[in-house]
Amino acid sequence: MLPPTILPSGVTYQDLRPGTGELTIQEGMRVNVQWSLKRSNGYFVDSSSNNDGIPFIFTVGDKSSDGAIPGLDEGIRGARVGSIRRIVMPPDLAYV
């Protein structure tokens, strides 16, 4: 496992399992994300598995209400299809 990458915005990401797909996620791509939301202290908040396994589907870079929160939108870029990525974001780029 590679060490975490820290972006200028304060978003940190780490690939827990690198994807095997040839594509990497870029702006304009429509992605399907299975997710788990935890606080920084590890407290479990919610996940797609608690919502009948329904993924979050959005277009990377979409700033409308259909898009993702800024920290997720930034942290998902560059991931390979099929990867498991941990994304940690500062509160101003997340839901508070």
C-alpha positions, -999 to +999 in steps of 0.1 A: +000+000+000+013+034-010+015+063+015-013+088+015-012+117-010-020+152+003-035+176-022-031+214-018-067+218-007-061+195+023-078+165+008-059+133+015-063+100-004-048+066-002-055+036-025-062+007-001-066-016-032-054-002-065-079-008-093-071-031-122-090-011-148-072+008-176-092+040-171-084+065-145-112+088-132-111+123-147-133+154-149-164+147-170-166+110-163-197+095-147-188+074-118-206+048-096-192+048-060-199+024-032-192+045-001-188+045+037-188+077+057-170+079+090-159+108+112-122+115+118-125+096+151-137+065+133-174+069+143-195+052+116-221+076+101-236+059+070-228+038+040-243+026+007-246-009+022-270+006+048-290+020+019-298-012+001-263-012-016-274+017-038-242+035-051-237+072-054-236+081-091-223+114-102-203+132-129-168+143-118-166+181-119-204+187-119-209+216-095-247+214-096-268+198-069-264+165-087-226+165-082-206+153-053-193+173-023-160+191-032-137+168-012-151+137-029-150+152-063-113+161-058-103+130-040-117+105-066-098+119-095-070+097-107-084+065-091-084+035-114-116+017-121-122-010-094-100+006-067-108+011-030-097+045-020-098+062+014-105+099+011-101+122+041-112+158+037-113+190+057-147+201+070-150+230+045-149+205+016-174+181+033-209+181+047-209+197+082 
